[in-house]
Amino acid sequence: MRRVVVVGLAVLALAGCSQAEPETEATPEQVSSTPATSVAASDVPRITPTTTLDVSIAGGEVTPVDQRLEGRVGEEILVTVSSDAEDEIHVHSVPEHSFPVAVGDDQQFRFTVDVPGSVDIELHEADATVATVLVRS
């Protein structure tokens, strides 16, 4: 008898939760004239997002310092540097990367990381960690 009462209460509770929402009409802004299409996931090209970091070296001052970023294994990381002094970027990752920084604006350095973890991006002459990228798989 208890089982019948418990099942009956469960049915009533579910019936109360499944009431239909009132229908609303779509406004012209909500209606699309493009026909719906179905595309298999394998047909969609993989677009690799980019993690970006803009670095400035001016008058001995580095910006940013100790910035926190997030990325994924295999995604491109783009570091853009504007500098009034020569330096070297060193990336503590697997694989490791080093890039010479010249005097000039908008120098771009691209790399990927193969192993998840915390990846420090440092400037050697300035002796500064500009960012740490948390790389997830």
C-alpha positions, 0 to 999 in steps of 0.5 A: 500500500505504501508503494502505491501511495509513493508512486501516486504522489510522484505522478502528481508531482511530475504532472504539476511540473509539466504544465505547458508554457503559454505560447508566444508569437515571435516578433519579426526580429526573432524570425530568421529567413535562413533555412535551417541546415544540419552539418556534421561535426566532422564537416566543420573546420576546426578554428583554433582560438588565439590567446593574446598578450600585448607587452610594452617595454618603455623606459625600463618599465614593463607592462603587464607584469604577472598577468593571468591568462588561460589557453588550451593545449595546441591553441596559438598564443600570440604575444605582441611586443612594442619595445624601446630596448632589446630583450628576449622572451622566454616561454617556460613550456613544453616545448620551450620557446625563445624569441629575440625582441628588437627595438620597435613596435608591434613585433609578433611572436606565435607559439603553441603549448603541447602539455597542460599546466602553468606556462610563464612568459618572461622577459630576460633582460628586464627580469620580469614575468609578464604573464602566466598562462594556465594551459588546459587540455 
